[in-house]
Amino acid sequence: MSIENRKSLIEFPPLLDPLFESVQQGLKTLELRKEQPPFTNVKVADSVILKSRKSEQVKVEIIAIRKYKSLDEVLKNENVEKLAPNTTEEQRRDFAQRMFPDPNVPLLLFEFKKVG
């Protein structure tokens, strides 16, 4: 994910191809990241360029940011189908636990919409 700021473009790791395709299709509208820079610099209404591992990209606008104290809190309070569409609950939990092995790491959940 890249963040397009007025002053600079910040590069983030690309999404896995199935997740990127879900963004393109409008199915994935949530992105979860650790609450740490540069993600803490993202604001509502920022434009973000999401990239695939194949260097494809799509522009989205951040429409909401929610803070969570743990992965379990995210999984209990969010529509996780919007995080990882077309996956089972078990697959989503397994993937999330691999991404965030510390169960109590603070997280930021970005809600976005495709633009353009």
C-alpha positions as CSV (number, residue, x, y, z in Angstrom):
1,M,0.0,0.0,0.0
2,S,1.3,3.5,-0.8
3,I,0.0,6.6,0.7
4,E,-0.2,9.6,-1.5
5,N,0.4,12.8,0.5
6,R,0.6,16.3,-0.7
7,K,4.3,16.4,0.0
8,S,5.5,12.8,-0.6
9,L,4.5,9.3,-1.6
10,I,5.1,6.7,1.1
11,E,5.6,3.1,0.0
12,F,4.1,0.1,1.8
13,P,4.2,-3.6,1.1
14,P,1.9,-4.7,-1.7
15,L,-1.2,-6.7,-1.1
16,L,-1.4,-10.4,-1.9
17,D,-2.9,-10.8,-5.4
18,P,-6.3,-12.3,-4.2
19,L,-6.7,-9.4,-1.8
20,F,-5.8,-6.8,-4.4
21,E,-8.3,-8.4,-6.8
22,S,-11.0,-8.1,-4.1
23,V,-10.1,-4.3,-3.9
24,Q,-10.5,-4.0,-7.6
25,Q,-13.9,-5.7,-7.5
26,G,-15.1,-3.5,-4.6
27,L,-15.4,-6.5,-2.2
28,K,-12.4,-5.6,0.1
29,T,-13.0,-2.2,1.7
30,L,-11.0,-2.6,5.0
31,E,-7.3,-2.8,5.5
32,L,-5.7,-3.6,8.9
33,R,-2.2,-2.5,9.9
34,K,-0.2,-2.1,13.1
35,E,-0.6,1.2,14.9
36,Q,2.9,2.5,14.0
37,P,4.4,5.0,11.5
38,P,3.8,5.5,8.7
39,F,0.3,4.2,9.2
40,T,-0.3,6.6,12.1
41,N,0.2,9.5,9.6
42,V,-2.8,8.4,7.5
43,K,-5.9,10.6,7.9
44,V,-9.5,10.4,6.7
45,A,-9.9,11.7,3.2
46,D,-6.3,10.8,2.3
47,S,-5.8,9.1,-1.1
48,V,-4.0,5.8,-1.0
49,I,-2.5,3.8,-3.8
50,L,-3.0,0.1,-3.2
51,K,-0.6,-2.1,-5.2
52,S,-0.5,-5.8,-6.1
53,R,2.7,-7.9,-6.2
54,K,2.4,-7.6,-10.0
55,S,2.7,-3.8,-9.7
56,E,-0.9,-3.2,-10.6
57,Q,-2.5,-0.4,-8.6
58,V,-5.8,1.1,-7.6
59,K,-6.5,4.5,-6.0
60,V,-8.7,4.5,-2.9
61,E,-9.9,7.2,-0.4
62,I,-9.8,6.6,3.3
63,I,-13.3,7.2,4.7
64,A,-12.8,6.0,8.3
65,I,-10.0,4.9,10.6
66,R,-10.7,2.8,13.7
67,K,-8.2,1.9,16.5
68,Y,-8.2,-1.4,18.2
69,K,-6.3,-2.8,21.1
70,S,-6.0,-6.3,19.8
71,L,-6.7,-8.6,16.8
72,D,-9.5,-10.3,18.8
73,E,-11.2,-6.9,19.2
74,V,-11.1,-6.4,15.4
75,L,-12.4,-9.9,14.7
76,K,-15.3,-9.4,17.2
77,N,-16.3,-5.9,16.0
78,E,-15.7,-5.7,12.3
79,N,-17.2,-7.3,9.2
80,V,-14.1,-9.4,8.5
81,E,-15.5,-10.4,5.1
82,K,-14.6,-6.8,4.1
83,L,-11.0,-7.5,5.2
84,A,-10.5,-10.8,3.3
85,P,-13.4,-11.5,1.0
86,N,-14.1,-15.0,-0.3
87,T,-12.3,-16.7,2.7
88,T,-13.6,-18.8,5.6
89,E,-13.5,-17.5,9.1
90,E,-10.8,-20.0,9.9
91,Q,-8.7,-18.8,6.9
92,R,-9.1,-15.2,8.0
93,R,-8.1,-15.9,11.6
94,D,-5.1,-17.9,10.5
95,F,-3.9,-15.2,8.1
96,A,-4.5,-12.4,10.6
97,Q,-2.6,-14.3,13.3
98,R,0.4,-14.8,11.0
99,M,0.4,-11.1,10.1
100,F,0.0,-10.1,13.8
101,P,1.5,-12.8,16.0
102,D,1.3,-10.6,19.1
103,P,-2.4,-10.9,20.1
104,N,-2.3,-7.6,22.0
105,V,-0.6,-5.3,19.4
106,P,-2.6,-2.1,18.8
107,L,-4.0,-2.0,15.3
108,L,-5.5,0.6,12.9
109,L,-8.4,-0.4,10.6
110,F,-8.7,1.7,7.5
111,E,-12.0,1.8,5.7
112,F,-11.8,3.0,2.1
113,K,-13.7,3.4,-1.1
114,K,-12.3,3.1,-4.6
115,V,-11.9,6.3,-6.6
116,G,-11.5,6.8,-10.3
